[in-house]
Structure formats: structure tokens, C-alpha cells
């Protein structure tokens, strides 16, 4: 079978698995943003708690992906999406949380001081000054989380969550390099595309960018 | 705050931080309504802390700060701050906002409608000599250091506060621009009729701008007085040390003939030259040197003072100066 014939034979399957992969990543990142962004904002007011939470997230990062998936499968008593999204979500927390906290901490002290001295409330300082200035760093965190998630999501096929990892698994089982590549290449392309998208939006959201 | 400039009174103000550092120790003085007061001291002297007590960025441990007799602690902190202009070193402009948006901050916070706010911004930028038409759309990173400070001053005066707090406003500017800005600032606030408290570590800046200078050392008030009093009659060695290095220069550049006339012995001869009391000492000595005048009289507020010996001016200048 030539490459063309191989691709034609798996076109429908590839499209379906790609869709699964994207859905898995979008669900994970949406959940992670929903939790980590507000948590990061809130933690900037509690510096000591922030250290503890960041430490905890770092610990999660050190657990090998496959082990975490297996562990969550046992813990939830289920296979497929639930343990997969949960594991990817836990991995995505750290970069988003850390960059939100770091980004909000980079407001130049004279700017912050002037904002308060001229009569802005704490909320006004946060929404009108600190957050806009932190945006490039926050977006960089999302970018890291997105790229990691797309890569790590290939492992979720091991616990029945589908996605592009299915081809990789199948390729490994049948010792078929072409089948492995059918999973790897689209996953890598997706990661690169998303990386470029975030880089672009990061520049767009940079308050000091442009001219 | 009322429509007139307030008197600012510090009554027995002390501040001790939780770590035991005594930032301020029983400081009492007042800034008359409509005057410019310079808080002068080295770094860590407590001058900035003293300034921040006025808009409640810091709180006293003992004593109180009053505006026209009303303790600042009795006002709502946010409302109080919106009624007081504030400029810090490096400006503290919001880097992601245009100059005009920065200047419009306080009018917007106060809920002014778009048109009122617009007029206030245009007026303030005009007064700070950073015309809106040319600079309004630029972001702070597209302005020079001096232009940024003008925007910061425009932002501080936009809502027409009656009290201005300036924390080393020109500290980051090069000397030529600094001198120009000091002169303009003095003219501007006199025109607006604000009470001004200015923090500086530069004694020449205090002399150039202030009506009253407060010398602070390690949290204690050392001396309070006009530039003439600070220059010619230091209260003790600590006060003298503030002006020691630049004593002669300060006296030449910032003291006016009328200021020192009271300290000069009258001569017996006749005064050949007549000099206006408004002239600085440097200027007057220059004029006398050009006409080789040894004696002169001073014309001040319709009165003729003197005659005085030129040599006596030099003697006075060098008194106590290194």
C-alpha cells in the first residue's frame, strides 16, 4: 500500500479521531481556564496560600502522565473521558496558575501606587491596570498549557478516551511505523498551529505591542 | 474638600512599623493654605511616609493629620484620594493607556460625563504645557521623560484638586529639564491656588519651588522655615548640614535681595546704585560688578532700603558657608 492509498483508507478514521482529540483538549483547557484564572487572581491577594497551591501543582507535574492516568482511572472507577480530562486538567493548572500569579505581580510599583493614590479601588486596579498589563504573561501560560495538553492527550487513548493516540497505540501493537506517524504528525501539527495562534493573540493582547 | 485650598496640619504625628522601626517621631507643623511646602531629607528620613499620611496611603500610630481642621482618618480613603492630586517619581503613568486617557482618570473615577471630562483633560494638558492635540494619543513609552512628567502633572490637576502631593516629581529628569519644570510647576500651582506638599532630597529643588521648607532627619523634624531662614539661620548643626555643601550656590541663586536686606548692616555712605528687591543675589552682584558699584540701595514694595556695602553681601553669603 502506498502512502496515498494508506491515507485514503484511513481518512474518515483520521478525521473522527482528530475531532475527538480536539474535543478532549478544548474541554480540558476550558475547565482549566475556568478554575485556574480566577484562582490565580484570587491567590495574588494571599501570597502564602499562593506558594502552597503552586507547590501542590508542581508536585502533580512530577507524576508521570501514564501513572496519573492509571491512578485516576482506578480512583474514579471509570475509563474514557472522565479520568482523561481530569488528568489533563491537573497538568494544565500549573502553567496557567503560575503565569497568572506572576503576571499580576509584575505591575510596576509606581504604576500601582499611582493608581491607588489617585483613588482607584482594589477592583479597579485589578481590572483596569494589573490584568491588562499581565495579559501577555497570562496568554503565555495558556499557550504552554495548550501545547502540553495536545501532546499529552495522545496518551489518553490508553484508557479509552480516543483521540489521535489511538493510531499510536495501534501502530505500537502491530509494529507499524506508518500507523504511529498517522497519530504523531497530526498531533504535532495541531500543537504547532495552536502555539502559533496563541503567539499571535498574545501579541494582539500585549498592551505595549504594535507601534 | 471645599473649593478653597486647605491648610494641612500634622499634629504630633508618630509612626512605628510593626517591625519596630520608628519612621516618624512626634512631627508637628502645618502647611498654610495655598502655599508650597517642601519636605526635605535624605533617603529613609520619613519624608515620603509623611506625605503618604495625607492621602491615607500610610496611617499614623499616634497623632493626626488634618485638612482644615478635619482629620483625614474621618474621610473615606477612596473619596479623599480622588480629591487630592498626586505625582510620583517616574510618573506612574499607566503604560497601556494613551496620555489623554491617563489624564482623564480622576474625572472618570468621579463619574464626570464625557464632555466635562473631555474639557478637563484638554484644560489640564494645556496648563501642564503638553498640548492634547499633539500628545494626547501617545502612549507613555512614546514620550520623553520630561513629557511623561508633564502628563503626570496634568493627570494630577485634571479634576482641579485643591491639594497636590508631589513625591520626588522630577527626581528622574536631567538637571536642565528639571530646572525648567520646577519653575513652571511653581507658576502653575500659584495660578491654580493649590496647597502643595513636595517631597524632595534635592535642597536646590526645595529652594527653587517652596515657600516653606521642612527639614527632616531620621523621622524627626529638624527645622521649618522659609528658604531664607533655612539658608541664613539654621537651627542647629543638623539643619546646617542640609545646606552646607551647596550653601553659597543656594544663597546666590535663590535668595532675593529683599530677603537678605534685613540681615545686612546699613552703610554710612550714599548708595549710588538702585536695585530691585526681586533680583537674586547672583543677579544683583553681577549688576554691581558691571558698574563697579560699591554701595547700593534696595527698592522693595515702594520702600528704599539701605544703603548697603557690596562687601557686606559677600560677608553674609559666606557666613556659615563652607
Interface residues (C-beta under 8 A of the other chain):
Chain A: X108 X110 X111 X113 X114 X115 X116 X117 X118 X119 X120 X121 X124 X128 X129 X132 X133 X207 X208 X211
Chain B: X55 X57 X78 X79 X80 X81 X82 X83 X86 X88 X89 X90 X91 X92 X93 X94 X95 X96 X105 X106 X109 X139 X141 X142 X152 X155 X156 X165
